[in-house]
Amino acid sequence: MIGAALGTLLAFTAAKAQDTGDRVTVPFRDASKPRTLVVKLIQGGITIRGYDGKDAIVESSSRAGSRRRERTPAPAGMHRIDGAAGDVDITEDNNIVTVHGGVMRLTDVAIQVPTQTSLRLQTLNGGAIVVESISGEIEAENMNGAITISNASGSVIANSMNGKINVSLDRATPGKSMSFSTMNGTIDVTLPSDIKANLKMKTDNGEIFTDFDVKLDSSSHPPVVEDQRKTGGRYRVRMDKAMYGSINGGGPEMQFVTYNGNILIHKK
């Protein structure tokens, strides 16, 4: 029964995509319940914007020259007719809309969702992740590209291997931990002025700046003696290079970690 229902849903989605080109409207099943959007791309960028509506509106497009396979030259006197530009599959199940794409070609997706929607976003190559005007739990992971989140409320987990992280929160969920990390890039985060948090801040090749009144704590994180079974019997002490502190009396942990870049923590 579940397989049949999913098959019907996929067929319905495919038919809508054919009817409307690269713009598909997908209804959330129950507007009174929490909504989640999941986007997983192999190649491409992701843009999410909150709006005053009830459905997910998905637009997709492929960039010129992004096909992996060699294109067959057109025979003499003939021209090529290309199919739809997008390369996405879309499903909805239990108020979770899932978008997969960018497998055979580099595909960008731009999606509008109701403002009160949680997000789980992931792309590997070829584009940035941009989120605007969303209130919910936001998880964003980009292997090779920047992450920009603005005019948001809720909580954020943002991770990039190679790219800048820029986040601005109007309001934060009380008691919710957050994390911002990148291997190569600056972390620039703006937080509400009244937020309560314990901070962990670490940059190997960069500096840390803030206009919050941070109470630093260097006494509660002693060196770590590693398990000798994992070091070939050698005695090894690992020094914690992170800086710890609290703002507004402390609260849930917020991590800011970059290896090559600065950390900027702004008061909104």
C-alpha positions in Angstrom: 0.0 0.0 0.0 2.8 2.4 0.9 4.7 1.6 -2.3 1.6 2.2 -4.4 0.9 5.5 -2.7 4.5 6.6 -3.3 4.3 5.6 -6.9 1.2 7.6 -7.4 2.8 10.6 -5.7 5.9 10.3 -8.0 3.7 10.0 -11.1 1.7 13.0 -9.9 4.8 15.1 -9.4 6.3 14.1 -12.7 3.1 15.0 -14.5 3.0 18.4 -12.8 6.6 19.0 -13.8 5.8 18.3 -17.4 2.8 20.5 -17.3 4.6 23.5 -15.9 8.1 23.2 -17.1 10.7 23.7 -14.4 8.3 25.2 -11.8 6.5 22.7 -9.6 4.1 23.5 -6.8 4.0 20.8 -4.1 1.4 21.0 -1.3 2.3 20.1 2.3 -0.1 17.5 3.4 -1.3 19.3 6.6 -0.8 23.0 6.9 -1.6 22.8 10.7 1.5 20.6 11.4 5.2 21.4 11.4 6.7 21.4 7.9 10.2 20.3 6.7 12.0 20.8 3.5 14.9 18.5 2.6 17.2 19.3 -0.4 20.1 17.1 -1.4 22.1 18.0 -4.5 25.2 16.4 -6.0 26.0 19.4 -8.2 24.4 22.8 -7.9 23.3 25.7 -5.7 20.3 26.0 -3.3 18.2 29.1 -2.7 15.4 29.0 -0.1 13.0 31.9 0.6 10.2 32.1 3.0 6.9 33.5 1.8 3.3 34.0 2.9 1.9 30.8 1.4 1.2 27.2 2.2 2.9 25.2 -0.5 6.5 24.5 -1.6 7.2 26.1 -5.0 10.2 24.5 -6.6 12.1 26.0 -9.6 15.1 24.2 -11.1 17.5 25.1 -13.9 20.7 23.6 -15.3 23.7 25.7 -16.1 25.1 25.7 -19.7 27.9 23.2 -20.3 27.1 21.2 -17.2 26.4 17.9 -18.8 28.9 15.2 -18.0 28.6 13.1 -21.2 29.8 14.2 -24.6 27.0 15.7 -26.7 26.4 14.1 -30.1 27.0 16.6 -33.0 23.8 17.4 -34.8 23.5 15.8 -38.2 23.7 18.0 -41.3 20.6 20.1 -41.7 19.2 19.3 -38.3 19.2 20.9 -34.8 19.1 19.6 -31.3 15.9 19.8 -29.2 16.8 19.7 -25.5 14.6 18.5 -22.8 13.7 20.3 -19.6 16.6 22.1 -17.9 16.0 20.8 -14.4 17.3 17.5 -13.0 15.2 17.0 -9.9 13.0 14.4 -8.2 10.4 15.7 -5.7 8.4 13.8 -3.1 6.1 14.7 -0.2 5.5 12.4 2.7 4.1 13.2 6.1 4.6 17.0 5.7 8.2 16.5 4.5 9.0 17.7 1.0 12.2 16.2 -0.4 14.1 17.4 -3.4 16.9 15.3 -5.0 18.9 16.5 -8.0 22.1 17.5 -9.7 23.1 13.9 -10.5 23.6 14.0 -14.2 24.0 17.8 -14.6 24.8 20.8 -12.5 21.3 21.9 -11.3 20.3 25.0 -9.3 17.1 25.0 -7.3 15.2 28.0 -6.0 12.4 27.1 -3.6 9.8 29.1 -1.8 8.3 27.6 1.3 6.0 29.0 4.1 8.1 31.1 6.5 7.5 28.6 9.4 9.4 25.7 7.8 12.4 23.7 9.0 15.2 23.0 6.5 17.8 20.3 5.9 20.0 21.3 3.0 23.0 19.6 1.4 25.0 20.2 -1.7 28.5 18.8 -2.7 29.8 20.9 -5.6 29.0 23.8 -7.8 27.0 26.3 -5.8 26.2 28.2 -2.7 23.4 27.7 -0.2 21.3 30.8 0.4 18.4 31.0 2.9 16.2 34.1 3.5 13.2 34.8 5.8 12.9 31.3 7.4 11.7 30.6 11.0 12.6 27.0 12.0 15.5 24.6 12.5 18.0 25.1 9.7 20.7 22.6 8.9 23.0 23.5 5.9 26.0 21.5 4.7 28.0 22.6 1.6 31.1 20.7 0.6 32.6 23.3 -1.7 30.8 26.6 -1.4 29.5 29.4 0.8 26.5 29.3 3.2 24.5 32.5 3.7 21.4 32.7 6.0 19.7 36.0 6.6 16.5 37.4 8.3 16.1 34.0 10.0 14.7 32.9 13.4 15.2 29.6 15.2 18.4 27.6 15.3 21.2 27.0 12.8 23.8 24.3 12.1 26.0 25.3 9.2 29.0 23.4 7.9 31.2 24.0 4.9 34.5 22.4 3.9 35.5 25.3 1.5 33.5 28.4 1.9 32.5 31.3 4.0 29.6 31.1 6.5 27.5 34.2 6.9 24.5 34.0 9.2 22.1 36.6 10.7 19.5 35.6 13.2 16.7 37.9 14.3 15.6 35.5 17.1 17.1 32.3 18.5 15.3 29.3 19.9 15.9 29.4 23.7 17.9 26.4 25.0 19.0 25.3 21.5 22.6 24.6 20.7 24.1 25.8 17.4 27.2 25.2 15.4 29.1 27.1 12.6 32.1 25.5 11.1 34.3 25.5 7.9 37.7 24.2 6.9 38.6 27.2 4.7 36.7 30.4 5.1 35.5 33.2 7.5 32.7 32.7 9.9 30.5 35.8 10.2 27.5 35.4 12.6 25.1 38.0 13.9 23.1 37.1 17.0 20.3 38.7 19.0 21.7 41.1 21.6 20.0 39.2 24.5 21.0 35.7 23.5 22.3 33.5 26.3 25.1 31.1 25.3 28.3 29.3 26.1 30.8 29.9 23.3 33.5 27.6 21.9 35.6 29.5 19.4 38.6 28.1 17.5 40.6 29.2 14.5 44.0 27.8 13.6 45.0 30.5 11.1 42.9 33.6 11.9 41.6 35.9 14.6 38.4 36.2 16.6 36.4 39.5 16.9 33.1 40.3 18.7 31.2 43.3 20.1 29.5 41.1 22.8 30.8 41.3 26.3 32.3 37.8 26.5 33.3 36.4 29.8 36.3 34.1 29.0 36.8 30.8 30.8 40.2 29.2 30.5 40.2 27.0 33.6 37.6 24.3 32.8 39.1 22.6 29.8 42.4 20.9 30.8 44.7 19.1 28.4 43.4 15.7 27.1 45.6 12.6 27.6 44.8 10.3 24.6 44.1 6.6 25.0 47.5 4.8 24.5 45.7 2.0 22.7 45.0 4.5 19.9 48.5 6.0 19.8 50.5 2.8 19.5 51.4 2.8 23.2 52.8 6.3 23.1 52.0 8.8 25.8 50.3 11.8 24.1 48.7 14.9 25.5 46.5 17.0 23.2 46.1 20.7 24.0 42.7 22.2 23.5 43.3 25.3 21.3 39.8 26.5 21.5 38.7 29.6 23.5 35.7 29.3 25.8 33.4 32.0 27.1 29.8 33.0 27.9 27.5 35.8 26.9 24.6 37.1 29.0 25.3 34.6 31.8 25.7 31.5 29.6 23.3 29.0 28.0 23.4 26.3 25.3 26.7 25.7 23.5 27.5 27.6 20.3 30.5 26.4 18.4 32.5 28.6 15.9 35.3 26.6 14.3 37.4 27.4 11.3 40.9 26.3 10.3 41.8 29.0 7.8 39.8 32.2 8.5 38.6 34.7 11.0 35.6 34.5 13.3 33.3 37.5 13.7 30.4 37.4 16.2 28.2 40.4 15.9 25.5 41.7 18.3 22.3 42.5 16.4 
